[in-house]
Amino acid sequence: MKESNIQLLKLLARRLERLNVDSLWARRASGTRGNIIKIVSEIEKGKEIDATRLAPLIKRAFEVLEHAAQEIPDIDEVKKKYNIKHLNE
């Protein structure tokens, strides 16, 4: 197993963990994150992981993160909606 794959899995797990609990995607993120943690744990215990397990999991993690990111409002639109010129005022 490449170290870069392990680092990517850990990064994805950390990002999935940080999703806002109010996000519609938080529950999906939790399941995906759990699977990632399980695989990383297996790798760290020296178990051989079938690469065919990784690709779909990594793809799913990125999909969840992309969808969650789309829920983040555009700050310029929020300012416009509430007629705010500067957030520090």
N, C-alpha and C positions, 0 to 999 in steps of 0.2 A: 504494500500500500504506500503510495506516494505521500510524503509529509505535507505537500501542498493540498492534497485532497482532505487530509485530516484537519488542517488549518481552516480550509474552506467550510467544512462541516461545523467546526466550532464557531466560526464567525456567523454562519447562518443561524445556529442555535441561539447565539447571543442576540442577534437582531430579532428573531422571532419572539424571544422572551420580552423584548422591550415594547412590543405592540401595545397600544392602549387597550385596556380591558373593555372599553366601550366600542371598540372596533368590531364590525361584523365578522372580521377575519380572525379575531383573537382565538376563538375556539378551534378553528382549523389550524391556526398556527401552533396551538398547544399540542395537538396530535402529531403534527409534522415534527415539531421540536422534540417530542418524546421519542419518536423513531430515530431521529438523528443522534440523540444522546445515547440511545441503546446501541446503535452501531459504533459510535465512538468508544463506548465502554468495551465493546467486544474487541475492537481494534487494539485498545490499550492493554487488554488481557492477552494479546498475542493471537487471537483467533483470526483465521483467514476469512476475509469478507469477499463474497462474490461481487465483482464490479457491476454486475447487472442490477444489483440492489441499490447502488449509489446513484446512478444517473437519474432514475425517476424521482428519487427522493430529493436530490439537489434541484431538479427542475421544479418540483412541487413547492419547495421552499421559496424559490425565486418567484413563482407565480403568486403565492400567498403574500409575499412582501410587496410585489407590484400592486396587487389589488388593495392592500392596506394603505399603500402610499397614495392611491387615487382617492382615498377618503379624506386625506388631509386637505383642508380648504386652502385656496389661494389667498395669501395674506393681502394682496392688493384688492381682491374682491371683498374681503371682510372689511377692510378700511373704507372702501367705497360704500358698502352697505350701511355702515354706521357713521359715515361722514367723518372719518378720522384722518387727519393730515399726518400726524406723527404719533406713534405709539407711546412715546415717552412723555406726552403732555399730561 
